[in-house]
């Protein structure tokens, strides 16, 4: 029987993972240049998981279905949790309580904090669990996320504040910062009360000149361009004309989003973002081999089974893009963008036709076989090659999408002479059918737009898609990891 927790129902049994808070380090000294300036710091406080992994699944069957929250117990039942515990896709709402007191015991700051179990900087607390972190590096994503996996590996700890920290104001002196897991979560996850609190002592001092170091430096999301050893190419790969469907990725187009109109050089350009992601049975693996004395590579799609290459098929070409901001190899047969009218007539086309494939957005990591941490794929190093490259390998792992922001004139839509009215932005994956795709039926997605305004002051209205207001999401400033 599935236990319902967080819904006013008493849990049937204690959760297997043992969660707790752990603080490290002595007195934290914070320097500032002006006495009136608030201070900010990221305390060395961790949430630990021992005896078994702590794992949550967050997802929805379709974009019109409500988001569900479940806890997966190792060798045990799935526990349904109240979705009201969620702070959107950002984590568990009000998981932590923070109280800052001055040396006299007066409260100068208190607030509740959302907790994301996934972390860019996890630490081992013992050697009982895996040798490497297995869960993703963050909880959230773009407006079209369908499924995410949050977790802390057995024997690991994740930073309680993730990418966030604590900010407070007050005079120079000593402060005591108390962090605690709130009673609601203590009960839901059956946490030992003695492990639910931690304390950090802080000394604030105003100095004429600071040390010059950064207080907070974001890590790189993708660190290396090479795949793991098990995914290396074998010496002899047979060609496949009709690969088995069980080997194929499913390229899925999502609706355009993040739209506005900008005036440049006396012309009006409609900017937009577009995402194509990979579902189905496998990731998309495309490799290019350079033709002698040419800036062209022949592209092949590779097919994997149980981590081993079993075949390949020619799918087009790579070309080297020497423009500023690129200087890498682009695959030409990935996607196309256009504006069509109500009669499906093309009225404007984007010139964007070449792509450096990178997993920028997790769309559905709940899929069987989805790669939770594509650390070895991306911009770091030379995943998309350089001018002298003889070979490139570009990959979109299962469950991930590649988002492009079309902000450059030409790549964005020139709507200077397009009359006001209702149109559709059409995103098409695999437009020439070169790639072997498990379901071509979902390669095209349209998004209704309403073009308004006068020349020089044009604007666009975008109705929600399946109840999702992507333009409101965009306005909140949560966009990240887009490339052009």
C-alpha positions as CSV (number, residue, x, y, z in Angstrom):
1,X,0.0,0.0,0.0
2,X,1.3,3.5,-0.8
3,X,1.7,5.6,2.3
4,X,0.3,9.2,2.1
5,X,2.6,11.6,3.9
6,X,2.1,15.3,4.4
7,X,-1.6,14.9,3.8
8,X,-2.7,14.6,7.4
9,X,-2.2,10.8,7.3
10,X,0.2,9.2,9.8
11,X,3.1,7.5,8.0
12,X,2.9,3.7,8.0
13,X,6.6,3.3,8.9
14,X,9.7,5.3,9.4
15,X,11.6,6.3,6.3
16,X,14.7,4.3,5.6
17,X,17.1,7.2,4.9
18,X,18.4,8.9,8.0
19,X,18.5,12.7,7.3
20,X,20.2,15.2,9.5
21,X,22.0,18.6,9.6
22,X,25.7,19.0,10.0
23,X,27.7,22.2,10.4
24,X,31.4,22.4,9.9
25,X,34.1,25.0,10.7
26,X,34.6,27.4,13.6
27,X,34.0,31.1,13.8
28,X,33.1,32.7,10.4
29,X,34.6,36.1,9.9
30,X,32.8,38.4,7.4
31,X,34.3,41.6,6.2
32,X,32.6,44.5,4.6
33,X,33.7,48.0,3.3
34,X,30.9,50.1,4.8
35,X,29.3,49.6,8.2
36,X,25.8,50.1,6.9
37,X,26.1,47.4,4.2
38,X,24.3,44.1,4.8
39,X,26.5,41.0,5.0
40,X,26.0,37.8,3.1
41,X,27.6,34.4,3.5
42,X,27.0,30.7,2.5
43,X,27.4,28.7,5.8
44,X,29.0,25.3,5.8
45,X,25.8,23.6,6.8
46,X,24.9,20.3,5.1
47,X,22.0,17.9,5.0
48,X,23.2,14.4,5.3
49,X,21.7,11.1,4.2
50,X,22.8,7.8,5.8
51,X,21.8,4.1,5.7
52,X,20.2,4.6,2.3
53,X,19.7,7.3,-0.4
54,X,17.1,10.0,0.0
55,X,15.3,10.2,-3.3
56,X,12.3,12.3,-4.4
57,X,10.5,12.1,-7.8
58,X,8.7,15.2,-9.0
59,X,6.7,15.1,-12.2
60,X,3.5,15.2,-14.2
61,X,2.2,12.8,-16.8
62,X,1.4,15.6,-19.2
63,X,1.6,19.4,-19.2
64,X,-2.1,19.6,-18.3
65,X,-1.8,17.2,-15.3
66,X,-0.9,18.4,-11.8
67,X,2.6,18.0,-10.5
68,X,3.1,15.0,-8.1
69,X,5.7,14.4,-5.4
70,X,6.8,10.9,-4.4
71,X,9.6,9.5,-2.2
72,X,11.3,6.4,-3.5
73,X,12.4,4.1,-0.7
74,X,15.3,1.7,-1.5
75,X,13.9,-1.8,-1.6
76,X,10.6,-0.4,-0.2
77,X,7.4,1.3,-1.2
78,X,6.8,4.5,-3.1
79,X,5.5,7.1,-0.6
80,X,3.2,9.8,-2.0
81,X,3.8,13.2,-0.5
82,X,1.7,16.3,-0.6
83,X,2.5,18.4,-3.7
84,X,1.8,21.5,-1.5
85,X,5.3,20.8,0.0
86,X,6.8,21.9,-3.3
87,X,8.2,25.4,-4.1
88,X,7.5,24.9,-7.8
89,X,10.5,23.0,-9.3
90,X,12.9,24.7,-6.9
91,X,12.7,22.2,-4.0
92,X,10.9,21.6,-0.7
93,X,9.2,24.8,0.5
94,X,10.0,26.0,4.1
95,X,12.3,23.1,4.8
96,X,14.7,25.1,6.9
97,X,14.2,27.9,9.4
98,X,17.0,30.4,9.9
99,X,17.3,32.7,12.9
100,X,20.1,35.2,13.3
101,X,20.7,36.7,16.8
102,X,23.2,39.4,17.9
103,X,25.4,39.1,20.9
104,X,22.6,40.2,23.2
105,X,20.3,37.4,21.9
106,X,18.1,39.8,19.9
107,X,16.7,38.4,16.6
108,X,17.9,40.5,13.7
109,X,16.8,38.2,10.9
110,X,14.7,35.1,10.5
111,X,13.2,33.4,7.4
112,X,12.2,30.1,6.0
113,X,14.3,28.5,3.2
114,X,13.5,26.2,0.4
115,X,15.8,23.2,0.2
116,X,17.0,21.5,-3.0
117,X,18.4,18.0,-2.3
118,X,20.5,18.2,-5.5
119,X,23.7,20.0,-5.3
120,X,26.7,21.2,-7.3
121,X,28.9,20.6,-4.3
122,X,28.1,17.4,-2.5
123,X,30.4,15.9,0.0
124,X,31.0,12.3,1.2
125,X,30.4,11.7,5.0
126,X,31.5,8.0,4.9
127,X,32.4,5.3,2.4
128,X,29.2,3.3,2.6
129,X,27.6,4.8,-0.5
130,X,28.7,5.3,-4.1
131,X,32.1,6.8,-4.9
132,X,30.7,9.5,-7.1
133,X,27.5,11.7,-6.8
134,X,24.7,10.3,-8.9
135,X,21.9,12.8,-8.6
136,X,21.6,16.0,-10.7
137,X,23.2,19.3,-9.8
138,X,20.0,21.4,-9.4
139,X,16.3,21.0,-8.8
140,X,14.7,23.4,-11.2
141,X,14.7,24.0,-14.9
142,X,12.8,25.8,-17.7
143,X,9.0,26.2,-18.1
144,X,8.6,22.8,-19.8
145,X,10.1,20.4,-17.2
146,X,8.0,17.2,-17.0
147,X,9.9,15.1,-14.5
148,X,12.9,15.6,-12.1
149,X,14.8,13.4,-9.7
150,X,16.0,15.0,-6.5
151,X,18.2,13.2,-4.0
152,X,21.2,12.7,-1.7
153,X,23.2,9.6,-2.2
154,X,23.8,7.3,0.8
155,X,26.8,8.4,2.8
156,X,26.7,11.9,1.2
157,X,25.8,15.4,2.3
158,X,24.5,18.3,0.2
159,X,24.7,22.0,1.1
160,X,21.6,23.1,2.9
161,X,21.5,26.4,1.1
162,X,22.5,25.3,-2.3
163,X,23.1,28.3,-4.5
164,X,21.6,30.6,-1.9
165,X,22.9,32.0,1.4
166,X,22.1,34.1,4.4
167,X,22.0,37.9,4.4
168,X,21.4,40.2,7.4
169,X,22.1,43.7,8.6
170,X,23.6,44.9,11.9
171,X,26.6,46.6,13.5
172,X,30.0,45.0,13.7
173,X,30.2,42.3,16.3
174,X,29.3,38.6,16.9
175,X,26.2,36.9,15.8
176,X,24.7,33.4,16.2
177,X,23.0,31.8,13.2
178,X,20.7,28.9,14.1
179,X,19.5,26.6,11.2
180,X,16.9,23.9,11.8
181,X,14.7,21.5,9.8
182,X,11.1,22.6,10.4
183,X,8.9,20.3,12.5
184,X,6.7,19.4,9.5
185,X,9.6,17.8,7.6
186,X,11.0,16.3,10.8
187,X,7.8,14.3,11.1
188,X,7.3,13.5,7.4
189,X,10.8,12.1,7.0
190,X,11.1,10.7,10.6
191,X,14.2,12.7,11.3
192,X,15.9,12.2,14.7
193,X,15.2,15.5,16.6
194,X,18.8,15.6,17.8
195,X,19.9,15.9,14.1
196,X,17.5,18.7,13.1
197,X,19.5,21.7,14.1
198,X,22.9,23.3,13.6
199,X,24.6,26.6,14.6
200,X,27.1,28.9,13.1
201,X,29.0,31.7,14.9
202,X,29.7,34.8,12.8
203,X,31.9,37.8,13.4
204,X,31.2,40.9,11.3
205,X,33.9,43.5,10.8
206,X,34.1,46.7,8.7
207,X,37.4,47.2,7.0
208,X,38.8,49.9,4.7
209,X,39.8,47.4,2.0
210,X,38.4,43.9,1.6
211,X,40.6,40.9,0.8
212,X,39.5,41.1,-2.9
213,X,38.3,37.5,-3.2
214,X,34.8,36.6,-4.3
215,X,32.3,35.7,-1.6
216,X,30.5,33.3,-4.0
217,X,31.7,31.9,-7.2
218,X,29.3,29.8,-9.3
219,X,30.8,26.5,-10.5
220,X,30.7,25.3,-14.1
221,X,27.6,23.3,-14.9
222,X,29.5,21.2,-17.5
223,X,33.1,20.4,-16.9
224,X,34.4,18.2,-19.6
225,X,33.9,17.5,-23.2
226,X,34.7,13.8,-23.3
227,X,32.2,11.0,-22.6
228,X,32.6,8.3,-20.0
229,X,34.9,5.4,-20.8
230,X,32.0,3.0,-21.5
231,X,30.7,5.3,-24.2
232,X,33.9,5.4,-26.4
233,X,33.7,4.4,-30.0
234,X,34.8,1.0,-31.0
235,X,37.2,0.4,-33.9
236,X,34.7,-1.1,-36.4
237,X,31.1,0.1,-36.5
238,X,28.6,-1.4,-38.9
239,X,26.3,0.9,-40.9
240,X,22.6,0.6,-40.2
241,X,19.9,1.5,-42.7
242,X,17.0,0.7,-40.5
243,X,18.1,0.6,-36.8
244,X,15.7,-1.2,-34.4
245,X,13.3,1.2,-32.7
246,X,14.6,0.1,-29.3
247,X,17.8,1.9,-30.2
248,X,16.3,5.3,-31.2
249,X,15.9,8.6,-29.6
250,X,12.6,10.5,-29.8
251,X,13.2,14.1,-30.8
252,X,10.4,16.3,-29.4
253,X,9.9,20.0,-30.2
254,X,8.6,22.3,-27.4
255,X,6.7,25.5,-28.1
256,X,8.6,28.7,-28.6
257,X,8.8,31.0,-25.5
258,X,10.6,34.0,-24.1
259,X,9.4,36.3,-26.8
260,X,9.7,40.1,-27.3
261,X,10.2,42.5,-30.2
262,X,13.3,44.6,-30.4
263,X,14.2,47.5,-32.7
264,X,17.5,47.3,-34.4
265,X,18.8,49.3,-37.4
266,X,15.3,50.6,-38.1
267,X,13.9,47.1,-38.3
268,X,11.7,45.1,-35.9
269,X,12.9,41.7,-34.8
270,X,10.9,39.1,-32.9
271,X,13.2,37.3,-30.5
272,X,12.3,33.9,-29.1
273,X,13.7,30.8,-27.4
274,X,13.2,27.2,-28.7
275,X,13.9,23.8,-27.2
276,X,14.2,20.4,-28.7
277,X,14.6,17.5,-26.3
278,X,15.2,13.8,-26.4
279,X,12.8,11.2,-25.1
280,X,12.4,7.6,-26.4
281,X,14.9,4.8,-25.8
282,X,18.2,6.5,-26.1
283,X,20.1,9.8,-26.3
284,X,21.1,11.4,-29.5
285,X,24.8,10.8,-30.4
286,X,26.2,12.5,-33.5
287,X,29.9,12.5,-34.5
288,X,31.6,14.3,-37.3
289,X,34.8,13.3,-39.3
290,X,36.5,16.0,-41.2
291,X,37.0,15.8,-44.9
292,X,40.6,16.4,-46.0
293,X,41.5,20.1,-46.5
294,X,37.9,21.1,-46.0
295,X,35.9,23.0,-43.3
296,X,33.2,20.3,-43.5
297,X,32.7,17.1,-41.5
298,X,30.6,14.1,-42.5
299,X,28.1,13.5,-39.7
300,X,27.0,10.1,-38.4
301,X,24.4,9.1,-35.9
302,X,25.6,6.3,-33.5
303,X,23.3,3.8,-31.9
304,X,24.1,2.2,-28.4
305,X,22.9,-0.9,-26.7
306,X,23.9,-1.6,-23.1
307,X,26.5,1.2,-23.3
308,X,28.2,-0.3,-26.4
309,X,28.0,1.1,-30.0
310,X,26.2,-1.3,-32.2
311,X,25.8,0.7,-35.4
312,X,25.8,4.1,-37.2
313,X,24.1,5.9,-40.1
314,X,25.1,9.0,-42.1
315,X,22.9,11.9,-41.2
316,X,24.4,15.0,-42.8
317,X,27.2,17.4,-42.2
318,X,29.0,19.6,-39.7
319,X,30.3,23.0,-40.7
320,X,32.8,25.3,-38.9
321,X,31.4,28.6,-37.7
322,X,34.1,31.2,-37.4
323,X,31.9,34.0,-36.3
324,X,32.5,35.8,-33.0
325,X,30.9,33.9,-30.1
326,X,30.9,30.6,-32.0
327,X,34.2,29.3,-33.4
328,X,33.1,25.7,-33.2
329,X,31.5,23.1,-35.3
330,X,27.7,23.1,-36.0
331,X,25.5,20.3,-37.0
332,X,23.2,21.4,-39.8
333,X,20.2,19.0,-39.7
334,X,18.8,19.5,-36.2
335,X,16.0,22.1,-36.3
336,X,14.2,24.9,-38.2
337,X,12.1,27.8,-37.0
338,X,9.4,29.7,-39.0
339,X,6.3,31.9,-38.6
340,X,3.2,30.7,-40.3
341,X,-0.2,32.2,-40.7
342,X,-3.6,30.6,-39.9
343,X,-3.5,28.9,-43.3
344,X,-0.1,27.3,-42.6
345,X,1.6,29.5,-45.1
346,X,5.2,30.4,-44.2
347,X,5.5,34.2,-43.8
348,X,9.0,34.5,-42.1
349,X,11.8,32.0,-41.6
350,X,14.7,32.1,-39.2
351,X,18.1,31.8,-40.8
352,X,19.3,29.6,-37.9
353,X,20.2,26.3,-39.4
354,X,23.3,25.0,-37.6
355,X,23.6,23.8,-34.0
356,X,26.2,22.9,-31.4
357,X,24.3,20.3,-29.4
358,X,24.5,20.7,-25.7
359,X,22.2,19.5,-22.8
360,X,21.1,22.9,-21.4
361,X,17.8,21.9,-19.9
362,X,16.6,18.9,-18.0
363,X,13.1,18.1,-19.3
364,X,12.2,14.6,-18.0
365,X,14.8,12.9,-15.8
366,X,12.2,10.4,-14.6
367,X,12.5,8.5,-17.9
368,X,14.0,5.0,-17.6
369,X,17.7,5.4,-18.6
370,X,17.8,9.2,-18.3
371,X,21.2,10.5,-17.6
372,X,21.0,12.5,-14.4
373,X,24.4,14.1,-14.5
374,X,25.8,14.8,-18.0
375,X,29.0,16.2,-16.5
376,X,31.1,14.9,-19.4
377,X,29.1,16.6,-22.1
378,X,28.9,20.3,-22.9
379,X,30.8,23.5,-23.6
380,X,33.7,22.7,-21.3
381,X,36.8,21.8,-23.3
382,X,36.1,21.1,-27.0
383,X,32.8,19.2,-27.2
384,X,31.9,21.1,-30.3
385,X,35.5,21.3,-31.5
386,X,37.8,24.1,-32.7
387,X,39.2,25.3,-36.0
388,X,41.8,22.5,-36.2
389,X,39.5,19.6,-35.1
390,X,39.5,16.4,-37.2
391,X,36.6,15.0,-35.2
392,X,33.7,16.2,-32.9
393,X,31.1,14.4,-30.8
394,X,27.9,16.2,-29.9
395,X,25.4,14.5,-27.6
396,X,21.9,15.2,-26.2
397,X,21.4,12.7,-23.4
398,X,18.0,11.0,-22.8
399,X,15.7,13.3,-20.9
400,X,17.6,16.5,-21.8
401,X,16.8,19.4,-24.2
402,X,18.9,22.0,-26.0
403,X,17.5,25.5,-25.8
404,X,18.6,28.2,-28.3
405,X,17.8,31.9,-27.8
406,X,17.3,33.5,-31.2
407,X,18.3,37.1,-30.4
408,X,20.5,37.9,-33.4
409,X,18.9,39.6,-36.5
410,X,18.3,36.9,-39.0
411,X,18.1,34.1,-36.4
412,X,15.3,36.1,-34.8
413,X,12.3,36.9,-37.0
414,X,12.3,40.1,-39.1
415,X,8.7,41.3,-38.6
416,X,9.2,44.8,-39.9
417,X,6.9,44.3,-42.8
418,X,4.7,41.7,-41.2
419,X,1.1,43.1,-40.6
420,X,-0.4,42.9,-37.2
421,X,-2.4,39.8,-36.6
422,X,-2.5,36.3,-35.2
423,X,0.3,33.9,-36.2
424,X,2.1,30.8,-35.1
425,X,5.7,30.2,-34.4
426,X,6.6,26.7,-35.6
427,X,9.5,24.8,-34.2
428,X,10.5,21.7,-36.2
429,X,13.0,19.1,-35.1
430,X,14.8,17.0,-37.7
431,X,13.3,19.0,-40.6
432,X,14.9,17.0,-43.3
433,X,14.3,13.6,-41.7
434,X,18.1,12.9,-41.8
435,X,18.2,11.7,-38.1
436,X,16.7,8.4,-37.1
437,X,13.9,9.4,-34.8
438,X,11.7,7.1,-32.8
439,X,8.5,9.2,-33.3
440,X,8.5,11.8,-36.1
441,X,4.9,12.7,-35.1
442,X,6.0,15.1,-32.4
443,X,8.7,16.9,-34.3
444,X,6.6,20.0,-35.0
445,X,5.1,22.3,-32.3
446,X,3.3,25.5,-32.8
447,X,2.8,28.5,-30.5
448,X,0.1,31.1,-31.1
449,X,1.3,34.7,-31.0
450,X,-0.5,38.1,-31.5
451,X,1.6,40.7,-33.2
452,X,0.6,44.3,-32.2
453,X,1.8,47.9,-32.2
454,X,3.2,50.4,-34.7
455,X,6.6,50.3,-36.5
456,X,9.3,51.0,-34.0
457,X,7.0,50.1,-31.2
458,X,5.9,46.6,-32.1
459,X,5.1,44.1,-29.4
460,X,3.9,40.5,-29.1
461,X,1.2,38.9,-26.9
462,X,1.6,35.2,-26.2
463,X,-1.3,33.2,-24.7
464,X,-0.4,30.5,-22.2
465,X,0.3,27.0,-23.6
466,X,-1.6,24.2,-21.8
467,X,-2.0,26.6,-18.9
468,X,1.8,27.4,-18.7
469,X,2.5,31.1,-18.9
470,X,6.1,30.9,-20.2
471,X,6.3,34.6,-20.7
472,X,5.6,35.2,-17.1
473,X,8.3,32.7,-16.3
474,X,10.7,34.5,-18.5
475,X,9.9,37.8,-17.0
476,X,10.9,36.5,-13.5
477,X,14.5,36.1,-14.8
478,X,14.9,32.4,-14.3
479,X,16.3,31.7,-17.8
480,X,19.7,30.1,-17.8
481,X,22.0,28.0,-19.9
482,X,20.8,29.3,-23.3
483,X,23.1,29.6,-26.2
484,X,22.8,31.1,-29.7
